[in-house]
Amino acid sequence: MYSLTTGWGVLFVHATEQDLDTIGKAIQALITPAAQIHIKARFIEAPTEMVKSLSGTFVPADITNAAGILTGPNFRLVLHNLEQSKGTETLAEPEVTTVSDRQTQMRATEIISVINGINPQARRPPGVSATNVMQIMQIETAPSLMSFRI
């Protein structure tokens, strides 16, 4: 027999000692917080020559886009080489904290305005004004998108 008092966070259980142990373990598993994971990514644009110079060591040969997970020492070496190379630019450094077994996304994007038409009322009298000619929409450009499930 058990009784749950909502709002107070109280559970009363009347059971055998063995069942109480089992219930206690089940409750402990329910209230144990999931492990949190902190992910930090770097989106870096680099000249093709720089990426090719890393081929064979960290990056497959003959590619222009590279993504991967590096060990700490390898990451520091690649980052140092990228920072020393001319024409290399860090596009974004997003980070996220999530709980284990949850999918999350990181994006390095930019919101741009695009003219997608002319306002039909601009063609009728009184005619064109500075505020009613163009129909503009916002779009998210996504040069890089990473999905994780840890």
Secondary structure by P-SEA (a helix, b strand, c coil): cccccccccbbbbbccaaaaaaaaaaaaaaacccbbbbbbbbbccccaaaaaaaccccccccccbbbbbbcaaaaaaaaaaaaaccccccccbbbbbbcccbbbbbbbbbbbbbbcccccccccccccccccccbbbbbbbbcbbbbbcc
